[in-house]
Amino acid sequence: MKIYASRINGLKHMRSLTLSPALLGFFVTFSGCMSSGVASAEIATRPELFLPTSLSLSEAGRLIEVSADGADEWFLSRKYDGVRAYWNGTDLLTRQGNRISAPVWFTDAFPSFALDGELWSATGHFSFISGLIRSSVDSRQWEEGWRAVTYRVFEVPNQAGGLMARMSILKDYLRAYPSKYLKPVEQYRISSSRQLRSYFRKIVDAGGEGVILRNGVLEYQTGRLESVVKVKPYSDAECIVVGYRPGKGRLQGKVGSLSCALLNHQKSRLFPELPVSSQTIIYLGSGLSDRERMDPPEVGAMVTFKYSGLTRHGLPRFAVYIRQRFSAQEVRSLNLESQPFEAQ
């Protein structure tokens, strides 16, 4: 494991300094009556999850090439832009341990053993899924919303063996107890950087967020893992909205940009040149829609942004707003501003 970790560290050192009309109607209907948190406020035990290490495409390619001695077996899967959810055998849980209220028929055929994956409907529908699991609405339209969702499973926690052995447990279960809402994420064995680039381009061109690489020979593990690698066309992070800059010209009377404070607990990993003892403000204007400029995320909300490398001062370069991650009340109630939280 020391040799493996040194490979990752060496690579880091080499871094250069459409919803349908029916569902749309549902989303508009419940967006005005959403609860302030996840639909069920019950808190279960917070699940122990694995978290990936982020690498660039070229770094990930070099990692695969130096692993060509056969000691490691790398598997690639699509990274879905859904909401991560943990099935503990009886309930779906958020990363923070909140129970997700889903229709009984959605989880009726789920197994009694644990699963880890993402609730997903279609590319670009993160806001729909996020809103759905936060909705307190128990109605026909709410159920119709869930009918568009599938649970994309990429891990079977706490089982013996490597990745494919663990995933085979779910596949065997589904042969006996099929469910249209439970979908194992396909894993592709790759052995070269050329294969990685080919799969990566196909997935990104098809609208995927990126890819996940996993060392399939290892037993199940949790925490921040160097054996699980996230590769995206861009880097992303979170920040807290602390104010607004007014728009000018065409944007007169609207929000020109969000004033946001970077999360101090993300700085040491993502922005190591920035001080963790003081607040660092960035401004997010690019990426905001006209609707969001009229009704922006509230002060205190956590938002996700993407960026391309760092400036000479260590700040995120070309920061672009992506979406709201948590409301201000959720940030306060879950204490997200001070505890570690990672972009999915």
Secondary structure, 3 states (H helix, E strand, C coil): CHHHHHHHHHHHHCCCCCCCHHHHHHHHHHHCCCCCCCCCCCECCCCCCEEEEECCHHHHHHHHHHCCCCCCCEEEEEECCCEEEEECCCCEECCCCEECCCCHHHHCCCCCCCEEEEEECCCCCHHHHHHHHHCCCCCHHHHHHHCCCEEEEEECCCCCCCHHHHHHHHHHHHHHCCCCCEEECCCEEECCHHHHHHHHHHHHHCCCCEEEEEECCCCCCCEEEEEEEEECCCEEEEEEEEEEEECCHHHCCCEEEEEEEECHHHHHHHCCCCCCCCCCEEEECCCCCHHHHHCCCCCCCEEEEEECCECCCCCECCCEEEEEEECHHHHHHCCCCCCCCCCC
